[in-house]
């Protein structure tokens, strides 16, 4: 099977084509695109947060009886190594706390 590339064509095997066909859409990308397309800063931030929240909750779902802030902190703690969140905050601060406090500051 031939596939169109930026410059010309290339031969793609059936196995490679099957792997590409299995790629699935994630609802978080919808919010990401909405954040990119708006001209309103508030809507952009809100949609970007929704994208982040949906992606985080798909990997670290909320537990029954858990409050939203507790889930956010737990999800960020569990994702710290996977997402390399320590690179985003000062060395002496916990990533989950710094991100939570940053979100609260923006929302206030």
C-alpha positions in Angstrom: 0.0 0.0 0.0 1.3 3.4 -0.9 1.0 6.4 1.4 1.3 10.0 0.5 4.1 11.9 2.2 5.0 15.5 2.2 7.3 15.0 -0.7 6.3 11.9 -2.7 5.1 8.5 -1.6 6.4 5.6 0.4 5.5 1.9 0.7 3.7 1.0 3.9 3.3 -2.6 5.0 0.0 -4.0 6.1 1.3 -4.3 9.7 2.4 -0.6 9.8 -1.0 0.4 8.4 -2.9 -1.6 11.0 -0.9 0.1 13.8 -1.8 3.5 12.4 -5.4 2.6 12.0 -5.7 1.7 15.7 -4.8 5.2 16.9 -7.8 6.6 18.8 -9.0 10.0 19.5 -9.0 11.3 23.1 -11.6 13.8 24.2 -8.9 15.9 25.8 -7.7 17.0 22.4 -11.1 18.6 21.8 -10.6 21.0 24.7 -7.0 21.6 23.5 -8.3 22.6 20.1 -11.0 24.8 21.6 -8.3 26.5 23.8 -6.3 27.2 20.6 -9.1 28.6 18.6 -10.6 31.1 21.1 -9.6 34.7 21.3 -10.9 35.1 24.8 -8.1 34.5 27.4 -10.5 33.2 30.0 -12.1 30.6 27.6 -8.6 29.6 26.5 -7.4 28.9 30.0 -10.7 27.1 30.9 -10.5 24.8 27.9 -6.8 24.1 28.4 -7.6 23.2 32.1 -10.4 20.9 30.9 -8.0 19.2 28.5 -5.5 18.7 31.3 -8.2 17.5 33.7 -9.6 14.9 31.2 -6.1 13.6 30.3 -5.2 13.3 34.0 -8.4 11.6 34.9 -8.2 9.1 32.1 -4.9 7.9 33.7 -5.7 8.5 37.4 -9.5 8.3 37.8 -11.3 10.0 40.7 -12.1 7.6 43.6 -15.6 7.5 45.0 -16.0 10.0 47.9 -12.8 11.9 46.9 -13.1 15.6 46.6 -11.9 17.3 43.4 -8.9 19.0 45.0 -7.9 15.7 46.7 -8.1 13.9 43.3 -6.0 16.6 41.6 -3.3 16.4 44.2 -3.2 12.6 44.1 -3.2 12.5 40.3 -0.4 15.0 40.2 1.6 13.1 42.8 1.2 9.9 40.9 2.0 11.6 37.6 5.1 13.5 38.9 7.7 11.0 37.6 5.9 10.0 34.4 5.3 13.7 33.3 8.6 15.0 34.8 6.7 17.6 36.7 9.8 18.4 38.9 11.3 20.2 35.9 8.4 22.7 36.0 8.6 23.9 39.6 11.3 25.2 41.9 13.6 22.5 43.4 12.4 23.0 46.9 8.7 22.7 46.2 6.5 19.7 45.6 5.1 19.7 42.0 1.6 18.7 43.1 1.5 21.6 45.6 3.0 24.2 43.2 0.7 23.3 40.4 -2.4 23.3 42.7 -1.4 26.7 44.1 -0.8 28.1 40.7 -4.2 27.0 39.5 -5.8 28.6 42.6 -3.9 31.9 42.0 -5.2 32.1 38.5 -8.8 31.2 39.5 -8.9 33.9 42.2 
